[in-house]
Amino acid sequence: MPKKIATNVSEASSPDTKSTKISQEDKLDLLLEQQAVLQEEVSRVKKKLERYILWSYIGTAFKLLLILAPIIVAFIYLPPLIRDYTNTAPGTSIFNSLSETLKLLR
């Protein structure tokens, strides 16, 4: 949690000071301190956002791989299998050929 900083110059003056006016150098010092704190906060949020975007890209690539890999494997291995079952002898059906294959596997 970032520390609370004075939002304007009047909040920066402490009640125990004898003068209510703040010199220009004090104003600049206060502004520089505010800027440094805000810059650290922006840097921290930027790093979190970059990490989130990176993991989002990795997740998207993984999902795409999960979808495309089975499709690519199917295009490689299914045509020869389909060709084998469609080239069965006349008078026999694919189901007979499948049942024979299953019997051989047992």
Biopython code that builds the backbone (N, CA, C, O; Angstrom):
import numpy as np
from Bio.PDB.StructureBuilder import StructureBuilder

atoms = [
    (1, "MET", "N", (0.847, -1.171, 0.000)),
    (1, "MET", "CA", (0.000, 0.000, 0.000)),
    (1, "MET", "C", (0.890, 1.231, 0.000)),
    (1, "MET", "O", (1.752, 1.363, 0.869)),
    (2, "PRO", "N", (0.703, 2.131, -0.951)),
    (2, "PRO", "CA", (1.554, 3.307, -0.985)),
    (2, "PRO", "C", (1.258, 4.216, 0.203)),
    (2, "PRO", "O", (0.131, 4.298, 0.693)),
    (3, "LYS", "N", (2.318, 4.894, 0.645)),
    (3, "LYS", "CA", (2.104, 5.792, 1.774)),
    (3, "LYS", "C", (1.358, 7.030, 1.317)),
    (3, "LYS", "O", (1.477, 7.459, 0.169)),
    (4, "LYS", "N", (0.595, 7.593, 2.226)),
    (4, "LYS", "CA", (-0.188, 8.779, 1.894)),
    (4, "LYS", "C", (0.749, 9.963, 1.827)),
    (4, "LYS", "O", (1.573, 10.180, 2.716)),
    (5, "ILE", "N", (0.608, 10.727, 0.757)),
    (5, "ILE", "CA", (1.429, 11.917, 0.610)),
    (5, "ILE", "C", (0.517, 13.126, 0.550)),
    (5, "ILE", "O", (-0.671, 13.009, 0.249)),
    (6, "ALA", "N", (1.069, 14.261, 0.831)),
    (6, "ALA", "CA", (0.265, 15.480, 0.801)),
    (6, "ALA", "C", (-0.134, 15.766, -0.630)),
    (6, "ALA", "O", (0.695, 15.692, -1.536)),
    (7, "THR", "N", (-1.399, 16.091, -0.839)),
    (7, "THR", "CA", (-1.884, 16.334, -2.196)),
    (7, "THR", "C", (-1.686, 17.770, -2.629)),
    (7, "THR", "O", (-1.658, 18.057, -3.825)),
    (8, "ASN", "N", (-1.550, 18.668, -1.683)),
    (8, "ASN", "CA", (-1.227, 20.040, -2.055)),
    (8, "ASN", "C", (-0.265, 20.613, -1.030)),
    (8, "ASN", "O", (0.016, 19.996, -0.003)),
    (9, "VAL", "N", (0.222, 21.775, -1.322)),
    (9, "VAL", "CA", (1.262, 22.365, -0.500)),
    (9, "VAL", "C", (0.744, 22.733, 0.882)),
    (9, "VAL", "O", (1.500, 22.670, 1.852)),
    (10, "SER", "N", (-0.514, 23.114, 0.998)),
    (10, "SER", "CA", (-1.035, 23.529, 2.298)),
    (10, "SER", "C", (-1.081, 22.361, 3.283)),
    (10, "SER", "O", (-0.950, 22.578, 4.488)),
    (11, "GLU", "N", (-1.267, 21.102, 2.791)),
    (11, "GLU", "CA", (-1.271, 19.940, 3.669)),
    (11, "GLU", "C", (0.138, 19.600, 4.156)),
    (11, "GLU", "O", (0.305, 18.953, 5.190)),
    (12, "ALA", "N", (1.136, 20.034, 3.414)),
    (12, "ALA", "CA", (2.499, 19.674, 3.752)),
    (12, "ALA", "C", (3.048, 20.492, 4.912)),
    (12, "ALA", "O", (4.005, 20.076, 5.565)),
    (13, "SER", "N", (2.469, 21.616, 5.168)),
    (13, "SER", "CA", (2.987, 22.428, 6.265)),
    (13, "SER", "C", (2.537, 21.851, 7.589)),
    (13, "SER", "O", (1.384, 21.454, 7.753)),
    (14, "SER", "N", (3.457, 21.810, 8.523)),
    (14, "SER", "CA", (3.122, 21.262, 9.823)),
    (14, "SER", "C", (2.671, 22.396, 10.732)),
    (14, "SER", "O", (3.086, 23.538, 10.535)),
    (15, "PRO", "N", (1.830, 22.108, 11.723)),
    (15, "PRO", "CA", (1.306, 23.176, 12.579)),
    (15, "PRO", "C", (2.358, 23.786, 13.499)),
    (15, "PRO", "O", (2.159, 24.884, 14.017)),
    (16, "ASP", "N", (3.477, 23.090, 13.710)),
    (16, "ASP", "CA", (4.473, 23.628, 14.622)),
    (16, "ASP", "C", (5.464, 24.575, 13.945)),
    (16, "ASP", "O", (6.354, 25.103, 14.611)),
    (17, "THR", "N", (5.331, 24.798, 12.648)),
    (17, "THR", "CA", (6.220, 25.751, 11.978)),
    (17, "THR", "C", (5.751, 27.158, 12.279)),
    (17, "THR", "O", (4.556, 27.413, 12.428)),
    (18, "LYS", "N", (6.701, 28.060, 12.366)),
    (18, "LYS", "CA", (6.363, 29.447, 12.717)),
    (18, "LYS", "C", (5.794, 30.193, 11.531)),
    (18, "LYS", "O", (4.996, 31.117, 11.696)),
    (19, "SER", "N", (6.196, 29.802, 10.342)),
    (19, "SER", "CA", (5.728, 30.498, 9.155)),
    (19, "SER", "C", (4.765, 29.607, 8.397)),
    (19, "SER", "O", (5.015, 28.410, 8.258)),
    (20, "THR", "N", (3.674, 30.164, 7.907)),
    (20, "THR", "CA", (2.708, 29.383, 7.143)),
    (20, "THR", "C", (3.096, 29.304, 5.685)),
    (20, "THR", "O", (2.570, 28.475, 4.942)),
    (21, "LYS", "N", (4.006, 30.156, 5.272)),
    (21, "LYS", "CA", (4.438, 30.127, 3.883)),
    (21, "LYS", "C", (5.588, 29.147, 3.728)),
    (21, "LYS", "O", (6.468, 29.050, 4.583)),
    (22, "ILE", "N", (5.558, 28.427, 2.623)),
    (22, "ILE", "CA", (6.608, 27.451, 2.332)),
    (22, "ILE", "C", (7.441, 28.005, 1.196)),
    (22, "ILE", "O", (6.912, 28.551, 0.227)),
    (23, "SER", "N", (8.721, 27.862, 1.324)),
    (23, "SER", "CA", (9.605, 28.388, 0.295)),
    (23, "SER", "C", (9.466, 27.571, -0.985)),
    (23, "SER", "O", (8.924, 26.466, -0.980)),
    (24, "GLN", "N", (9.957, 28.128, -2.061)),
    (24, "GLN", "CA", (9.900, 27.454, -3.362)),
    (24, "GLN", "C", (10.666, 26.141, -3.328)),
    (24, "GLN", "O", (10.228, 25.158, -3.926)),
    (25, "GLU", "N", (11.793, 26.107, -2.646)),
    (25, "GLU", "CA", (12.579, 24.876, -2.563)),
    (25, "GLU", "C", (11.804, 23.787, -1.835)),
    (25, "GLU", "O", (11.847, 22.622, -2.231)),
    (26, "ASP", "N", (11.103, 24.154, -0.785)),
    (26, "ASP", "CA", (10.296, 23.175, -0.059)),
    (26, "ASP", "C", (9.168, 22.634, -0.934)),
    (26, "ASP", "O", (8.852, 21.445, -0.898)),
    (27, "LYS", "N", (8.570, 23.524, -1.717)),
    (27, "LYS", "CA", (7.502, 23.098, -2.621)),
    (27, "LYS", "C", (8.044, 22.110, -3.652)),
    (27, "LYS", "O", (7.431, 21.080, -3.933)),
    (28, "LEU", "N", (9.212, 22.450, -4.209)),
    (28, "LEU", "CA", (9.807, 21.559, -5.211)),
    (28, "LEU", "C", (10.199, 20.225, -4.598)),
    (28, "LEU", "O", (10.006, 19.176, -5.213)),
    (29, "ASP", "N", (10.744, 20.257, -3.402)),
    (29, "ASP", "CA", (11.103, 19.011, -2.718)),
    (29, "ASP", "C", (9.873, 18.148, -2.481)),
    (29, "ASP", "O", (9.910, 16.933, -2.672)),
    (30, "LEU", "N", (8.788, 18.782, -2.065)),
    (30, "LEU", "CA", (7.540, 18.049, -1.844)),
    (30, "LEU", "C", (7.020, 17.435, -3.141)),
    (30, "LEU", "O", (6.595, 16.280, -3.164)),
    (31, "LEU", "N", (7.058, 18.207, -4.205)),
    (31, "LEU", "CA", (6.589, 17.702, -5.498)),
    (31, "LEU", "C", (7.471, 16.560, -5.999)),
    (31, "LEU", "O", (6.967, 15.582, -6.552)),
    (32, "LEU", "N", (8.775, 16.682, -5.808)),
    (32, "LEU", "CA", (9.674, 15.609, -6.225)),
    (32, "LEU", "C", (9.420, 14.332, -5.428)),
    (32, "LEU", "O", (9.461, 13.232, -5.978)),
    (33, "GLU", "N", (9.162, 14.482, -4.151)),
    (33, "GLU", "CA", (8.863, 13.320, -3.321)),
    (33, "GLU", "C", (7.551, 12.657, -3.759)),
    (33, "GLU", "O", (7.461, 11.433, -3.847)),
    (34, "GLN", "N", (6.548, 13.478, -4.029)),
    (34, "GLN", "CA", (5.271, 12.948, -4.508)),
    (34, "GLN", "C", (5.462, 12.219, -5.829)),
    (34, "GLN", "O", (4.917, 11.135, -6.040)),
    (35, "GLN", "N", (6.234, 12.822, -6.707)),
    (35, "GLN", "CA", (6.471, 12.210, -8.014)),
    (35, "GLN", "C", (7.206, 10.885, -7.876)),
    (35, "GLN", "O", (6.895, 9.930, -8.588)),
    (36, "ALA", "N", (8.169, 10.814, -6.978)),
    (36, "ALA", "CA", (8.917, 9.569, -6.781)),
    (36, "ALA", "C", (8.006, 8.463, -6.259)),
    (36, "ALA", "O", (8.098, 7.318, -6.703)),
    (37, "VAL", "N", (7.131, 8.799, -5.323)),
    (37, "VAL", "CA", (6.212, 7.791, -4.774)),
    (37, "VAL", "C", (5.248, 7.305, -5.854)),
    (37, "VAL", "O", (5.009, 6.106, -5.997)),
    (38, "LEU", "N", (4.705, 8.246, -6.603)),
    (38, "LEU", "CA", (3.774, 7.865, -7.667)),
    (38, "LEU", "C", (4.473, 7.061, -8.761)),
    (38, "LEU", "O", (3.891, 6.132, -9.321)),
    (39, "GLN", "N", (5.699, 7.413, -9.058)),
    (39, "GLN", "CA", (6.453, 6.675, -10.072)),
    (39, "GLN", "C", (6.707, 5.237, -9.631)),
    (39, "GLN", "O", (6.631, 4.318, -10.446)),
    (40, "GLU", "N", (7.006, 5.037, -8.353)),
    (40, "GLU", "CA", (7.177, 3.680, -7.842)),
    (40, "GLU", "C", (5.885, 2.880, -7.952)),
    (40, "GLU", "O", (5.909, 1.704, -8.313)),
    (41, "GLU", "N", (4.773, 3.505, -7.645)),
    (41, "GLU", "CA", (3.472, 2.831, -7.731)),
    (41, "GLU", "C", (3.154, 2.457, -9.183)),
    (41, "GLU", "O", (2.690, 1.350, -9.456)),
    (42, "VAL", "N", (3.404, 3.374, -10.097)),
    (42, "VAL", "CA", (3.160, 3.101, -11.516)),
    (42, "VAL", "C", (4.058, 1.968, -11.996)),
    (42, "VAL", "O", (3.622, 1.102, -12.754)),
    (43, "SER", "N", (5.308, 1.974, -11.555)),
    (43, "SER", "CA", (6.241, 0.916, -11.946)),
    (43, "SER", "C", (5.774, -0.446, -11.427)),
    (43, "SER", "O", (5.848, -1.446, -12.141)),
    (44, "ARG", "N", (5.294, -0.481, -10.182)),
    (44, "ARG", "CA", (4.811, -1.737, -9.598)),
    (44, "ARG", "C", (3.595, -2.259, -10.357)),
    (44, "ARG", "O", (3.512, -3.451, -10.651)),
    (45, "VAL", "N", (2.661, -1.381, -10.671)),
    (45, "VAL", "CA", (1.462, -1.793, -11.397)),
    (45, "VAL", "C", (1.823, -2.235, -12.812)),
    (45, "VAL", "O", (1.240, -3.186, -13.334)),
    (46, "LYS", "N", (2.781, -1.549, -13.433)),
    (46, "LYS", "CA", (3.225, -1.908, -14.788)),
    (46, "LYS", "C", (3.813, -3.315, -14.819)),
    (46, "LYS", "O", (3.542, -4.087, -15.739)),
    (47, "LYS", "N", (4.625, -3.647, -13.803)),
    (47, "LYS", "CA", (5.210, -4.986, -13.751)),
    (47, "LYS", "C", (4.139, -6.056, -13.597)),
    (47, "LYS", "O", (4.216, -7.113, -14.224)),
    (48, "LYS", "N", (3.146, -5.783, -12.767)),
    (48, "LYS", "CA", (2.049, -6.744, -12.601)),
    (48, "LYS", "C", (1.281, -6.920, -13.910)),
    (48, "LYS", "O", (0.924, -8.037, -14.283)),
    (49, "LEU", "N", (1.034, -5.820, -14.596)),
    (49, "LEU", "CA", (0.304, -5.880, -15.856)),
    (49, "LEU", "C", (1.095, -6.639, -16.912)),
    (49, "LEU", "O", (0.521, -7.429, -17.662)),
    (50, "GLU", "N", (2.401, -6.412, -16.982)),
    (50, "GLU", "CA", (3.233, -7.137, -17.945)),
    (50, "GLU", "C", (3.214, -8.636, -17.652)),
    (50, "GLU", "O", (3.149, -9.445, -18.578)),
    (51, "ARG", "N", (3.271, -9.011, -16.381)),
    (51, "ARG", "CA", (3.234, -10.421, -16.003)),
    (51, "ARG", "C", (1.876, -11.033, -16.381)),
    (51, "ARG", "O", (1.813, -12.161, -16.871)),
    (52, "TYR", "N", (0.803, -10.290, -16.151)),
    (52, "TYR", "CA", (-0.529, -10.773, -16.501)),
    (52, "TYR", "C", (-0.647, -10.987, -18.010)),
    (52, "TYR", "O", (-1.181, -12.003, -18.455)),
    (53, "ILE", "N", (-0.151, -10.037, -18.789)),
    (53, "ILE", "CA", (-0.224, -10.154, -20.249)),
    (53, "ILE", "C", (0.612, -11.335, -20.735)),
    (53, "ILE", "O", (0.184, -12.067, -21.627)),
    (54, "LEU", "N", (1.795, -11.528, -20.158)),
    (54, "LEU", "CA", (2.646, -12.660, -20.539)),
    (54, "LEU", "C", (1.923, -13.982, -20.297)),
    (54, "LEU", "O", (1.887, -14.836, -21.183)),
    (55, "TRP", "N", (1.347, -14.161, -19.106)),
    (55, "TRP", "CA", (0.644, -15.411, -18.809)),
    (55, "TRP", "C", (-0.615, -15.556, -19.653)),
    (55, "TRP", "O", (-1.038, -16.673, -19.951)),
    (56, "SER", "N", (-1.207, -14.452, -20.032)),
    (56, "SER", "CA", (-2.357, -14.516, -20.922)),
    (56, "SER", "C", (-1.942, -15.056, -22.292)),
    (56, "SER", "O", (-2.638, -15.892, -22.868)),
    (57, "TYR", "N", (-0.813, -14.581, -22.808)),
    (57, "TYR", "CA", (-0.299, -15.089, -24.083)),
    (57, "TYR", "C", (0.049, -16.571, -23.988)),
    (57, "TYR", "O", (-0.262, -17.346, -24.892)),
    (58, "ILE", "N", (0.692, -16.960, -22.897)),
    (58, "ILE", "CA", (1.064, -18.364, -22.725)),
    (58, "ILE", "C", (-0.187, -19.236, -22.649)),
    (58, "ILE", "O", (-0.232, -20.309, -23.251)),
    (59, "GLY", "N", (-1.193, -18.787, -21.920)),
    (59, "GLY", "CA", (-2.452, -19.540, -21.820)),
    (59, "GLY", "C", (-3.156, -19.660, -23.153)),
    (59, "GLY", "O", (-3.697, -20.716, -23.482)),
    (60, "THR", "N", (-3.155, -18.581, -23.924)),
    (60, "THR", "CA", (-3.789, -18.612, -25.243)),
    (60, "THR", "C", (-3.059, -19.582, -26.165)),
    (60, "THR", "O", (-3.701, -20.337, -26.896)),
    (61, "ALA", "N", (-1.733, -19.574, -26.141)),
    (61, "ALA", "CA", (-0.959, -20.496, -26.975)),
    (61, "ALA", "C", (-1.231, -21.941, -26.567)),
    (61, "ALA", "O", (-1.348, -22.818, -27.424)),
    (62, "PHE", "N", (-1.332, -22.191, -25.264)),
    (62, "PHE", "CA", (-1.604, -23.543, -24.774)),
    (62, "PHE", "C", (-2.998, -24.013, -25.220)),
    (62, "PHE", "O", (-3.160, -25.156, -25.648)),
    (63, "LYS", "N", (-3.985, -23.144, -25.120)),
    (63, "LYS", "CA", (-5.344, -23.501, -25.564)),
    (63, "LYS", "C", (-5.363, -23.792, -27.060)),
    (63, "LYS", "O", (-5.999, -24.747, -27.507)),
    (64, "LEU", "N", (-4.664, -22.967, -27.825)),
    (64, "LEU", "CA", (-4.602, -23.175, -29.270)),
    (64, "LEU", "C", (-3.930, -24.496, -29.598)),
    (64, "LEU", "O", (-4.356, -25.205, -30.509)),
    (65, "LEU", "N", (-2.884, -24.826, -28.860)),
    (65, "LEU", "CA", (-2.196, -26.096, -29.053)),
    (65, "LEU", "C", (-3.122, -27.274, -28.723)),
    (65, "LEU", "O", (-3.134, -28.277, -29.436)),
    (66, "LEU", "N", (-3.888, -27.147, -27.650)),
    (66, "LEU", "CA", (-4.822, -28.218, -27.281)),
    (66, "LEU", "C", (-5.901, -28.437, -28.339)),
    (66, "LEU", "O", (-6.399, -29.552, -28.500)),
    (67, "ILE", "N", (-6.254, -27.395, -29.044)),
    (67, "ILE", "CA", (-7.275, -27.527, -30.087)),
    (67, "ILE", "C", (-6.664, -28.030, -31.388)),
    (67, "ILE", "O", (-7.224, -28.916, -32.033)),
    (68, "LEU", "N", (-5.522, -27.473, -31.778)),
    (68, "LEU", "CA", (-4.950, -27.797, -33.088)),
    (68, "LEU", "C", (-4.203, -29.125, -33.130)),
    (68, "LEU", "O", (-4.185, -29.782, -34.171)),
    (69, "ALA", "N", (-3.594, -29.529, -32.039)),
    (69, "ALA", "CA", (-2.812, -30.769, -32.047)),
    (69, "ALA", "C", (-3.650, -31.992, -32.423)),
    (69, "ALA", "O", (-3.216, -32.762, -33.279)),
    (70, "PRO", "N", (-4.817, -32.210, -31.833)),
    (70, "PRO", "CA", (-5.610, -33.373, -32.243)),
    (70, "PRO", "C", (-6.072, -33.302, -33.703)),
    (70, "PRO", "O", (-6.175, -34.324, -34.382)),
    (71, "ILE", "N", (-6.345, -32.098, -34.166)),
    (71, "ILE", "CA", (-6.780, -31.955, -35.566)),
    (71, "ILE", "C", (-5.632, -32.307, -36.503)),
    (71, "ILE", "O", (-5.844, -32.995, -37.502)),
    (72, "ILE", "N", (-4.432, -31.853, -36.203)),
    (72, "ILE", "CA", (-3.267, -32.164, -37.052)),
    (72, "ILE", "C", (-2.973, -33.661, -37.024)),
    (72, "ILE", "O", (-2.710, -34.266, -38.063)),
    (73, "VAL", "N", (-3.017, -34.249, -35.845)),
    (73, "VAL", "CA", (-2.781, -35.695, -35.727)),
    (73, "VAL", "C", (-3.844, -36.467, -36.503)),
    (73, "VAL", "O", (-3.533, -37.471, -37.144)),
    (74, "ALA", "N", (-5.082, -36.016, -36.452)),
    (74, "ALA", "CA", (-6.151, -36.687, -37.193)),
    (74, "ALA", "C", (-5.913, -36.613, -38.698)),
    (74, "ALA", "O", (-6.124, -37.597, -39.407)),
    (75, "PHE", "N", (-5.479, -35.460, -39.189)),
    (75, "PHE", "CA", (-5.205, -35.344, -40.621)),
    (75, "PHE", "C", (-4.048, -36.237, -41.048)),
    (75, "PHE", "O", (-4.012, -36.683, -42.194)),
    (76, "ILE", "N", (-3.121, -36.503, -40.170)),
    (76, "ILE", "CA", (-1.980, -37.350, -40.521)),
    (76, "ILE", "C", (-2.351, -38.831, -40.487)),
    (76, "ILE", "O", (-2.012, -39.576, -41.406)),
    (77, "TYR", "N", (-3.049, -39.266, -39.425)),
    (77, "TYR", "CA", (-3.257, -40.698, -39.214)),
    (77, "TYR", "C", (-4.600, -41.238, -39.714)),
    (77, "TYR", "O", (-4.703, -42.432, -39.994)),
    (78, "LEU", "N", (-5.604, -40.415, -39.831)),
    (78, "LEU", "CA", (-6.908, -40.948, -40.233)),
    (78, "LEU", "C", (-7.030, -41.333, -41.715)),
    (78, "LEU", "O", (-7.663, -42.352, -41.993)),
    (79, "PRO", "N", (-6.481, -40.607, -42.670)),
    (79, "PRO", "CA", (-6.662, -41.012, -44.074)),
    (79, "PRO", "C", (-6.212, -42.443, -44.379)),
    (79, "PRO", "O", (-6.943, -43.157, -45.066)),
    (80, "PRO", "N", (-5.042, -42.901, -43.902)),
    (80, "PRO", "CA", (-4.693, -44.297, -44.182)),
    (80, "PRO", "C", (-5.661, -45.283, -43.522)),
    (80, "PRO", "O", (-5.984, -46.315, -44.108)),
    (81, "LEU", "N", (-6.120, -44.977, -42.321)),
    (81, "LEU", "CA", (-7.072, -45.874, -41.661)),
    (81, "LEU", "C", (-8.401, -45.930, -42.403)),
    (81, "LEU", "O", (-8.991, -46.999, -42.558)),
    (82, "ILE", "N", (-8.860, -44.782, -42.856)),
    (82, "ILE", "CA", (-10.124, -44.753, -43.611)),
    (82, "ILE", "C", (-9.960, -45.489, -44.930)),
    (82, "ILE", "O", (-10.851, -46.223, -45.355)),
    (83, "ARG", "N", (-8.823, -45.290, -45.572)),
    (83, "ARG", "CA", (-8.559, -45.968, -46.838)),
    (83, "ARG", "C", (-8.560, -47.488, -46.650)),
    (83, "ARG", "O", (-9.100, -48.208, -47.490)),
    (84, "ASP", "N", (-7.969, -47.984, -45.566)),
    (84, "ASP", "CA", (-7.937, -49.419, -45.291)),
    (84, "ASP", "C", (-9.347, -49.982, -45.136)),
    (84, "ASP", "O", (-9.632, -51.069, -45.639)),
    (85, "TYR", "N", (-10.218, -49.274, -44.461)),
    (85, "TYR", "CA", (-11.567, -49.792, -44.214)),
    (85, "TYR", "C", (-12.500, -49.602, -45.405)),
    (85, "TYR", "O", (-13.501, -50.310, -45.516)),
    (86, "THR", "N", (-12.197, -48.671, -46.290)),
    (86, "THR", "CA", (-13.045, -48.520, -47.474)),
    (86, "THR", "C", (-12.620, -49.466, -48.590)),
    (86, "THR", "O", (-13.396, -49.698, -49.517)),
    (87, "ASN", "N", (-11.423, -50.014, -48.528)),
    (87, "ASN", "CA", (-10.954, -50.958, -49.541)),
    (87, "ASN", "C", (-11.254, -52.398, -49.147)),
    (87, "ASN", "O", (-10.486, -53.297, -49.488)),
    (88, "THR", "N", (-12.316, -52.627, -48.463)),
    (88, "THR", "CA", (-12.677, -53.993, -48.082)),
    (88, "THR", "C", (-13.228, -54.723, -49.297)),
    (88, "THR", "O", (-13.609, -54.110, -50.294)),
    (89, "ALA", "N", (-13.261, -56.014, -49.192)),
    (89, "ALA", "CA", (-13.738, -56.840, -50.312)),
    (89, "ALA", "C", (-15.221, -56.576, -50.554)),
    (89, "ALA", "O", (-15.956, -56.238, -49.627)),
    (90, "PRO", "N", (-15.657, -56.733, -51.804)),
    (90, "PRO", "CA", (-17.083, -56.540, -52.080)),
    (90, "PRO", "C", (-17.920, -57.562, -51.316)),
    (90, "PRO", "O", (-17.534, -58.720, -51.158)),
    (91, "GLY", "N", (-19.049, -57.109, -50.858)),
    (91, "GLY", "CA", (-19.938, -57.995, -50.132)),
    (91, "GLY", "C", (-19.700, -57.966, -48.634)),
    (91, "GLY", "O", (-20.498, -58.504, -47.866)),
    (92, "THR", "N", (-18.630, -57.354, -48.218)),
    (92, "THR", "CA", (-18.386, -57.229, -46.780)),
    (92, "THR", "C", (-18.575, -55.767, -46.403)),
    (92, "THR", "O", (-18.450, -54.876, -47.243)),
    (93, "SER", "N", (-18.861, -55.542, -45.195)),
    (93, "SER", "CA", (-19.057, -54.165, -44.764)),
    (93, "SER", "C", (-17.889, -53.721, -43.889)),
    (93, "SER", "O", (-17.060, -54.531, -43.475)),
    (94, "ILE", "N", (-17.846, -52.486, -43.633)),
    (94, "ILE", "CA", (-16.803, -51.946, -42.770)),
    (94, "ILE", "C", (-16.936, -52.523, -41.371)),
    (94, "ILE", "O", (-15.935, -52.759, -40.695)),
    (95, "PHE", "N", (-18.164, -52.748, -40.937)),
    (95, "PHE", "CA", (-18.382, -53.274, -39.587)),
    (95, "PHE", "C", (-17.808, -54.679, -39.439)),
    (95, "PHE", "O", (-17.284, -55.023, -38.380)),
    (96, "ASN", "N", (-17.902, -55.498, -40.495)),
    (96, "ASN", "CA", (-17.290, -56.821, -40.440)),
    (96, "ASN", "C", (-15.778, -56.697, -40.326)),
    (96, "ASN", "O", (-15.133, -57.422, -39.569)),
    (97, "SER", "N", (-15.230, -55.768, -41.089)),
    (97, "SER", "CA", (-13.783, -55.560, -41.048)),
    (97, "SER", "C", (-13.360, -55.055, -39.667)),
    (97, "SER", "O", (-12.320, -55.467, -39.153)),
    (98, "LEU", "N", (-14.147, -54.178, -39.071)),
    (98, "LEU", "CA", (-13.837, -53.690, -37.730)),
    (98, "LEU", "C", (-13.922, -54.791, -36.697)),
    (98, "LEU", "O", (-13.089, -54.874, -35.794)),
    (99, "SER", "N", (-14.929, -55.636, -36.829)),
    (99, "SER", "CA", (-15.066, -56.730, -35.853)),
    (99, "SER", "C", (-13.897, -57.709, -35.986)),
    (99, "SER", "O", (-13.411, -58.231, -34.983)),
    (100, "GLU", "N", (-13.442, -57.961, -37.225)),
    (100, "GLU", "CA", (-12.279, -58.835, -37.416)),
    (100, "GLU", "C", (-11.027, -58.212, -36.792)),
    (100, "GLU", "O", (-10.214, -58.905, -36.181)),
    (101, "THR", "N", (-10.889, -56.924, -36.952)),
    (101, "THR", "CA", (-9.744, -56.238, -36.364)),
    (101, "THR", "C", (-9.777, -56.333, -34.842)),
    (101, "THR", "O", (-8.753, -56.561, -34.199)),
    (102, "LEU", "N", (-10.953, -56.155, -34.284)),
    (102, "LEU", "CA", (-11.081, -56.249, -32.825)),
    (102, "LEU", "C", (-10.777, -57.668, -32.327)),
    (102, "LEU", "O", (-10.201, -57.841, -31.253)),
    (103, "LYS", "N", (-11.170, -58.684, -33.116)),
    (103, "LYS", "CA", (-10.873, -60.068, -32.737)),
    (103, "LYS", "C", (-9.365, -60.318, -32.744)),
    (103, "LYS", "O", (-8.832, -61.026, -31.889)),
    (104, "LEU", "N", (-8.687, -59.715, -33.738)),
    (104, "LEU", "CA", (-7.238, -59.884, -33.807)),
    (104, "LEU", "C", (-6.537, -59.203, -32.620)),
    (104, "LEU", "O", (-5.501, -59.670, -32.146)),
    (105, "LEU", "N", (-7.105, -58.122, -32.166)),
    (105, "LEU", "CA", (-6.488, -57.391, -31.055)),
    (105, "LEU", "C", (-6.649, -58.121, -29.718)),
    (105, "LEU", "O", (-5.876, -57.878, -28.791)),
    (106, "ARG", "N", (-7.621, -58.993, -29.606)),
    (106, "ARG", "CA", (-7.862, -59.710, -28.352)),
    (106, "ARG", "C", (-6.893, -60.755, -28.176)),
    (106, "ARG", "O", (-6.932, -61.471, -27.176)),
]
sb = StructureBuilder()
sb.init_structure("model")
sb.init_model(0)
sb.init_chain("A")
sb.init_seg("    ")
for serial, (resi, resn, name, xyz) in enumerate(atoms, 1):
    if name == "N":
        sb.init_residue(resn, " ", resi, " ")
    sb.init_atom(name, np.array(xyz, "f"), 0.0, 1.0, " ", f" {name:<3s}", serial, name[0])
structure = sb.get_structure()
